[in-house]
Amino acid sequence: MYDQFDALIFDMDGTLVDSGQLHERAWIATLTHYQIPVDRPFMRSLAGVSTMASIEILLKKFNCNPAAHLSEISEFKERYVEDHLKALVKPTALMETVRQYHGKKPMAIGTGASRREAEKIIAACGLDKYIHCLVSADQVKNPKPAPDTFLRCAQLLGVMPERCVVFEDAKLGLQAAVAAGMAGVDVLRVHNIINDYFL
C-alpha cells in the first residue's frame, strides 16, 4: 500500500501505540495534583502538542500560577505514565504495516513525547526492534506542528522528505507532515484507528 515511498514515519501516541487512556489518566492525575482545571474538549484539542508546551498553554489559558516549575509538573506526568504504561498500552492495527515493511524500508517514530517516555512505551509494545530511529519533542528546537520532528526523522533515515510518508492521528501532526513536504496519512480516516484520548 505504501510501496511508492522510501521511508515510513509514525507518530507514536494514538497512531502506532494505543495509549489514549494512559495519557488521559496521567493528565487528569497531574492537573488535579497541581490544581489546574481539566477541560476535556480543550485537552483533546492539544493532541499532538508536546507535554511541556501543553503545560504552558494550560497555565496561560486558566491563568494558573502553581508553585511548581514546568519541569516538575512534566516530571509528575511522566512518572505516572511510567508507572502505568505496561497495563495501558498496546500497538494499534498499524503494527501490521510495520511488520510488512520491516527489513524492506527504514522506519522512524516522530513523537511529541519526551525521549525517556517514548523509549519506555516503545519497548513495552515491542516496537523497538522494528524502528530505526526515534525523534522526540525534547530533541528538536520546534516540536509539532513545526516540521522539525519529521525532517529530523528523514535526515536520520537518510531519505529525502518528499520520499517519506507520515502516519498521524492529530491535526497538528498532519500539519507538521505537510510543512515537512511529506505525504500525510490520517490513521482515523485510512486505517480506522481511533484515539480515545479525552474523547
Secondary structure per residue as TSV (DSSP state, phi and psi in degrees):
chain	resnum	aa	ss	phi	psi
A	1	M	-	360.0	-29.7
A	2	Y	-	-118.8	27.6
A	3	D	T	-61.9	-25.0
A	4	Q	T	-74.9	-9.3
A	5	F	-	-101.1	154.4
A	6	D	S	-93.1	-18.5
A	7	A	E	-151.9	151.0
A	8	L	E	-116.1	131.8
A	9	I	E	-123.1	128.6
A	10	F	E	-115.6	135.5
A	11	D	-	-68.3	159.6
A	12	M	T	-95.4	-75.3
A	13	D	B	-66.2	125.3
A	14	G	T	82.7	-5.1
A	15	T	T	-118.5	-71.2
A	16	L	T	-89.6	-24.2
A	17	V	E	-124.6	129.8
A	18	D	E	-81.8	96.9
A	19	S	-	-135.2	15.9
A	20	G	H	-57.2	-45.5
A	21	Q	H	-70.5	-34.0
A	22	L	H	-60.2	-50.1
A	23	H	H	-72.2	-33.5
A	24	E	H	-62.5	-48.2
A	25	R	H	-64.9	-38.2
A	26	A	H	-63.9	-43.0
A	27	W	H	-66.5	-43.0
A	28	I	H	-60.8	-44.1
A	29	A	H	-62.6	-42.6
A	30	T	H	-67.9	-50.2
A	31	L	H	-64.1	-38.1
A	32	T	H	-64.6	-43.4
A	33	H	H	-61.2	-38.7
A	34	Y	T	-99.9	14.5
A	35	Q	T	56.2	46.4
A	36	I	-	-108.7	131.3
A	37	P	-	-58.0	147.0
A	38	V	-	-102.6	103.3
A	39	D	-	-105.3	100.2
A	40	R	H	-59.2	-49.8
A	41	P	H	-60.9	-36.5
A	42	F	H	-68.4	-40.0
A	43	M	H	-62.1	-40.6
A	44	R	H	-60.6	-38.1
A	45	S	H	-68.2	-19.4
A	46	L	T	-90.4	5.9
A	47	A	T	-56.8	129.3
A	48	G	T	98.1	-14.7
A	49	V	S	-85.8	140.5
A	50	S	-	-61.5	158.8
A	51	T	H	-58.5	-49.3
A	52	M	H	-62.1	-43.7
A	53	A	H	-65.7	-37.9
A	54	S	H	-62.0	-42.4
A	55	I	H	-62.3	-45.7
A	56	E	H	-59.1	-44.8
A	57	I	H	-63.5	-43.2
A	58	L	H	-65.1	-43.8
A	59	L	H	-62.0	-39.2
A	60	K	H	-70.1	-45.2
A	61	K	H	-60.1	-44.1
A	62	F	T	-98.0	8.6
A	63	N	T	51.6	46.8
A	64	C	-	-95.1	146.0
A	65	N	-	-131.3	69.5
A	66	P	-	-67.4	151.4
A	67	A	S	-67.5	-25.1
A	68	A	S	-76.4	149.4
A	69	H	-	-77.7	157.4
A	70	L	H	-53.2	-42.5
A	71	S	H	-64.2	-33.4
A	72	E	H	-68.2	-41.2
A	73	I	H	-64.1	-42.8
A	74	S	H	-62.5	-41.3
A	75	E	H	-61.8	-40.9
A	76	F	H	-59.6	-46.4
A	77	K	H	-64.5	-43.1
A	78	E	H	-64.5	-37.6
A	79	R	H	-63.4	-40.6
A	80	Y	H	-61.5	-45.8
A	81	V	H	-58.3	-48.1
A	82	E	H	-62.7	-37.6
A	83	D	H	-72.0	-23.8
A	84	H	H	-118.8	-0.6
A	85	L	H	-65.4	-36.7
A	86	K	H	-62.1	-31.3
A	87	A	H	-86.2	-17.4
A	88	L	H	-123.0	7.2
A	89	V	-	-125.0	150.4
A	90	K	E	-159.9	158.3
A	91	P	E	-67.9	153.6
A	92	T	-	-89.1	-175.2
A	93	A	T	-62.3	-17.0
A	94	L	T	-66.6	-10.9
A	95	M	H	-58.0	-32.2
A	96	E	H	-62.9	-40.9
A	97	T	H	-65.7	-41.2
A	98	V	H	-60.4	-47.0
A	99	R	H	-64.5	-38.5
A	100	Q	H	-60.4	-39.4
A	101	Y	H	-100.9	0.8
A	102	H	T	-61.2	126.8
A	103	G	T	83.2	-5.8
A	104	K	T	-110.4	-38.8
A	105	K	S	-136.6	142.8
A	106	P	-	-69.5	144.8
A	107	M	E	-132.5	145.5
A	108	A	E	-135.5	161.2
A	109	I	E	-115.9	129.1
A	110	G	E	-119.1	110.4
A	111	T	-	-126.2	156.9
A	112	G	S	-87.0	-2.5
A	113	A	S	-80.6	168.1
A	114	S	-	-75.5	159.7
A	115	R	H	-61.9	-43.6
A	116	R	H	-59.0	-46.1
A	117	E	H	-66.1	-45.7
A	118	A	H	-61.7	-43.0
A	119	E	H	-61.2	-39.8
A	120	K	H	-67.8	-41.4
A	121	I	H	-67.1	-44.0
A	122	I	H	-62.0	-42.8
A	123	A	H	-65.6	-41.3
A	124	A	H	-62.6	-29.5
A	125	C	T	-92.5	-1.8
A	126	G	T	71.1	25.5
A	127	L	-	-91.4	-16.1
A	128	D	T	-59.9	-28.7
A	129	K	T	-78.6	-11.2
A	130	Y	T	-100.4	-24.0
A	131	I	-	-96.5	129.7
A	132	H	S	-76.2	-36.4
A	133	C	E	-153.6	158.9
A	134	L	E	-127.5	131.6
A	135	V	E	-123.6	119.7
A	136	S	-	-107.3	170.7
A	137	A	G	-62.0	-31.0
A	138	D	G	-84.5	7.2
A	139	Q	G	-108.8	-0.5
A	140	V	S	-128.0	155.5
A	141	K	S	-68.8	-43.4
A	142	N	S	-124.3	104.0
A	143	P	-	-68.0	176.9
A	144	K	T	-52.9	143.2
A	145	P	T	-83.8	5.6
A	146	A	S	-66.3	155.6
A	147	P	S	-80.3	-5.6
A	148	D	H	-51.5	-44.5
A	149	T	H	-58.6	-49.9
A	150	F	H	-73.4	-33.6
A	151	L	H	-65.3	-38.0
A	152	R	H	-66.6	-38.2
A	153	C	H	-58.8	-48.6
A	154	A	H	-59.9	-42.2
A	155	Q	H	-61.6	-46.0
A	156	L	H	-66.5	-31.4
A	157	L	H	-81.4	-14.7
A	158	G	T	73.3	33.1
A	159	V	-	-124.8	139.5
A	160	M	-	-64.9	141.5
A	161	P	G	-52.2	-40.7
A	162	E	G	-69.2	-9.0
A	163	R	G	-100.3	8.0
A	164	C	E	-106.6	149.3
A	165	V	E	-119.7	136.2
A	166	V	E	-111.0	133.7
A	167	F	E	-105.2	125.1
A	168	E	E	-142.9	151.2
A	169	D	S	-108.2	-15.5
A	170	A	S	-107.5	143.9
A	171	K	H	-58.2	-41.4
A	172	L	H	-64.9	-35.0
A	173	G	H	-68.8	-39.5
A	174	L	H	-66.6	-35.2
A	175	Q	H	-62.1	-41.1
A	176	A	H	-63.7	-38.9
A	177	A	H	-63.8	-46.2
A	178	V	H	-61.9	-44.0
A	179	A	H	-62.6	-28.0
A	180	A	T	-83.6	-4.7
A	181	G	T	79.5	24.5
A	182	M	-	-110.3	158.0
A	183	A	E	-73.1	139.7
A	184	G	E	-117.7	135.8
A	185	V	E	-113.7	118.4
A	186	D	E	-79.5	108.5
A	187	V	H	-68.8	-23.2
A	188	L	H	-68.5	-49.2
A	189	R	H	-70.8	-41.9
A	190	V	H	-89.8	-38.8
A	191	H	H	-114.9	3.8
A	192	N	-	55.6	37.8
A	193	I	-	-95.7	117.0
A	194	I	-	-103.1	123.4
A	195	N	-	-89.5	113.5
A	196	D	-	-85.6	16.5
A	197	Y	T	-63.2	114.2
A	198	F	T	47.3	37.3
A	199	L	-	-74.6	360.0
